[in-house]
Amino acid sequence: CNTDCKNDPNNCISADLFLTMAKLMKYEGYADVGYQYVNIDDCWMERERGSDGKLVPNPELFPNGIAALADAIHALGLKIGIYEDYGTHTCGGFPGTRGHIEDDVDLFAKWGIDSLKLDGCYCNVSEFATGYPAVSKALNATGRPILYSCSWPAYLSDKDHVPYGAMAESCNLWRNYADIQDSWSSVANIINWFGDNHGNLASFAGPGNWNDPDMLIIGDFGLSFDQKPNPDGNLVDDGCATIHEQRLANDGTVAKGDSDEPGSYSCRPGSAGQNKVSEFSRTVKSTTNFGLESYTMEATLSLCIARIQNGLPKYYTATFETLKIPAATALVRDLFLHRDLGVMSKQITASCRPVGLARCSK
């Protein structure tokens, strides 16, 4: 955690940083396309609880407290999220919620918090099955709608039974896998994991119950232009949701694509790119270097995704029958670049570049 606001005031964890991000979300158009939450992660609090047993925001980072920041973010029409841990300490070594569940969630509700991410450091995983539902119950008892993000499955090994049914009853979304890093190898690893575990994930995803492959990587430096749409495509393909954004820029500017349109890589909520019912894609073709997936979102709307891991740009062709498009002709659109590819007959042909992604819809 960067808490050095003396030497790095523009990037350190602070009320100023989160309010700046909220203003960028509102005034640069991100809120207009569906982004709602400004989320505080670890290291926001003091190392010890107060004499009354309550969590204490770091007064140097949040001089007016969290409630004042929440009020300012709400005034922009946005929502605020906060971080805690079910264990004795957070992953950064700050006080965890163990033994303080009701007090902590009541405090969050009093502050006006809209989302809680609950991590799983410094805790025995055998306690998750009772602990995460207990926090869910306490959140509901506050009477305030608070989105609940669980890290429950992220700490379980492949050998463990992952109780997705119980998670869906208690959590709004759950971190399935490893922390994402600003590198293509990390992004590809997560995408491949979701593909390999499709059968374990599909039946439990739906409105209010989402898989979470971790935050989008924007405003950083490790991914190329072609690689950046891949995490967003994974969200739509596999019934996922993410609310954990990176900062919008590392140099004070807003991270965008080549166009001036906010989120120019991604599909706008309400467009053909939003998988509202969390339906999983089905694999049409898969090799070590190429993958093609598709699904039908509505009676008149189908969507397909093509990915190439490496090599040269590739034109791919898929018949309407393979993609289950019940029509002789269809208008095909690239949902990342917002371009119509034209009316096609009986099959779709489009180009995909290495470590890139092509998405089309009819």
Disulfide bonds with the S-S distance in Angstrom:
Cys1-Cys43 1.86
Cys5-Cys12 1.99
Cys91-Cys121 1.94
Cys150-Cys171 2.05
Cys304-Cys360 2.33
